[in-house]
Amino acid sequence: MRTLLNVIWLLFSGLWLAIGYAIAGVVCCVLIITIPFGIAAFRIAMYTLWPFGYTVARRRDAGAGSAIGNVIWVIVAGWWLALGHLFTGIALCVTIIGIPFGIANFKLIPVSLLPLGREIVPSGDPRSFGAA
């Protein structure tokens, strides 16, 4: 079932959202100081391509650097990507079939706003319990 959901997701929203993250990653990798943001954007781009069966978990070793980085990320690219998820989620919720995909888009908003200090793990992974 996850494979079917992922294929439908890929066709209706995953591909263009992943392209948005990839563009943000390339822009962030242009400057040396923002390379960690670019890596986070590429990681989330892969997650947006195939999200069902995975979840986002907090990293226990994330510290003040992640918090500061997240503030910069929200200003530079995070809010644009979050708006993309919001509008796509609303558009998908118009149909009954699209509601699960709209909800999946809404679940991606927190990681699009605050990607540093998070990791993407399989749903059955012990780190996914109590995921943020």
DOLUM-324201 format. One record per residue (C-alpha): residue number from 1; x, y, z. Coordinates in pm, 1 decimal. Example, Ala and Ser with C-alpha at 12.3 -4.5 7.8 and 13.67 -1.06 7.14 Angstrom:
BEGIN
num  px  py  pz
1  1230.0  -450.0  780.0
2  1367.0  -106.0  714.0
This chain:
BEGIN
num  px  py  pz
1  0.0  0.0  0.0
2  286.5  237.0  77.6
3  425.5  188.3  -271.0
4  93.4  281.2  -430.2
5  60.9  588.3  -207.7
6  417.5  692.0  -289.8
7  361.3  658.3  -665.0
8  42.2  866.5  -650.9
9  222.8  1118.2  -426.5
10  509.1  1140.7  -673.6
11  273.3  1220.9  -959.2
12  57.3  1479.4  -782.7
13  296.2  1670.9  -560.3
14  619.5  1492.3  -475.1
15  809.8  1562.0  -794.2
16  760.3  1937.1  -808.8
17  812.8  1979.3  -434.1
18  1137.0  1781.5  -456.5
19  1245.9  2006.8  -742.7
20  1178.5  2307.3  -517.7
21  1396.8  2157.5  -245.3
22  1668.2  2073.0  -497.7
23  1670.8  2432.4  -624.2
24  1695.8  2556.8  -264.6
25  1981.5  2308.9  -207.5
26  2173.2  2426.8  -511.8
27  2129.9  2791.6  -413.6
28  2247.2  2715.4  -60.4
29  2548.8  2519.1  -185.6
30  2667.9  2811.0  -397.3
31  2796.9  2986.1  -86.3
32  3033.8  2791.3  134.0
33  2876.4  2904.3  459.6
34  2529.9  2772.7  366.7
35  2636.4  2423.6  257.2
36  2473.1  2260.9  566.5
37  2143.2  2412.7  452.9
38  2196.6  2271.4  105.2
39  2260.9  1924.8  243.9
40  1943.7  1949.0  454.2
41  1747.2  2061.2  147.2
42  1872.9  1765.3  -58.0
43  1786.3  1526.4  227.3
44  1432.3  1663.7  246.1
45  1402.7  1653.7  -134.7
46  1457.9  1277.8  -122.1
47  1199.8  1251.2  156.0
48  942.1  1446.0  -44.6
49  985.9  1210.4  -337.9
50  894.4  899.8  -135.9
51  749.0  1003.8  205.7
52  516.6  715.8  297.0
53  694.8  466.6  520.3
54  930.0  727.8  666.9
55  901.1  983.2  941.8
56  1100.2  1272.7  1081.8
57  1266.3  1230.9  1421.8
58  1455.9  1475.9  1637.9
59  1825.9  1423.8  1668.0
60  1927.9  1400.7  2031.4
61  2271.7  1548.9  1961.4
62  2139.4  1868.5  1797.5
63  2237.4  2177.7  1987.6
64  2243.2  2553.6  1967.1
65  2403.6  2545.6  1621.0
66  2096.4  2371.5  1480.1
67  1866.4  2623.3  1645.4
68  2059.8  2918.6  1504.7
69  2078.5  2749.4  1165.5
70  1703.6  2691.4  1166.9
71  1638.2  3061.2  1225.9
72  1855.5  3147.8  926.2
73  1691.8  2871.0  720.3
74  1339.5  3003.7  790.5
75  1442.5  3347.5  668.2
76  1629.8  3227.3  358.8
77  1425.1  2936.7  222.4
78  1205.8  2767.5  481.3
79  899.7  2983.1  458.4
80  890.1  2955.3  77.5
81  898.5  2578.3  96.3
82  641.5  2571.0  375.9
83  408.0  2784.7  162.6
84  452.9  2533.5  -120.1
85  342.5  2252.9  111.6
86  53.3  2459.0  245.3
87  -87.0  2549.0  -97.2
88  -33.2  2199.2  -234.4
89  -199.0  2047.7  72.2
90  -501.6  2273.8  38.1
91  -529.8  2195.3  -333.8
92  -510.2  1821.2  -268.5
93  -772.0  1834.6  8.0
94  -1031.6  1957.4  -242.1
95  -1095.2  1597.2  -350.0
96  -1168.5  1303.0  -123.0
97  -891.4  1095.9  -279.1
98  -641.8  1378.2  -227.3
99  -708.1  1425.2  146.0
100  -438.4  1177.4  264.3
101  -187.9  1349.0  36.1
102  -293.4  1692.3  160.0
103  -243.1  1576.1  518.3
104  100.1  1441.0  421.0
105  184.5  1786.4  283.6
106  76.6  1947.9  609.7
107  300.5  1703.4  800.6
108  596.7  1817.2  590.4
109  556.7  2183.4  689.7
110  746.1  2156.4  1023.3
111  1047.8  1987.9  863.5
112  1046.8  2240.8  580.2
113  1059.7  2521.8  835.3
114  1309.7  2366.0  1078.5
115  1517.8  2097.3  901.5
116  1836.6  2112.2  1106.3
117  1845.4  1885.2  1408.9
118  1606.5  1637.9  1245.3
119  1663.3  1310.6  1064.0
120  1447.4  1102.0  834.5
121  1403.1  745.6  957.8
122  1187.5  447.7  856.0
123  851.3  442.5  1033.6
124  937.5  128.9  1233.1
125  1271.8  265.0  1351.9
126  1297.7  309.0  1732.4
127  1400.4  673.2  1678.6
128  1063.2  739.6  1512.3
129  870.7  693.1  1836.9
130  802.9  1032.4  1980.1
131  898.6  1182.4  1643.7
132  868.8  1553.1  1598.8
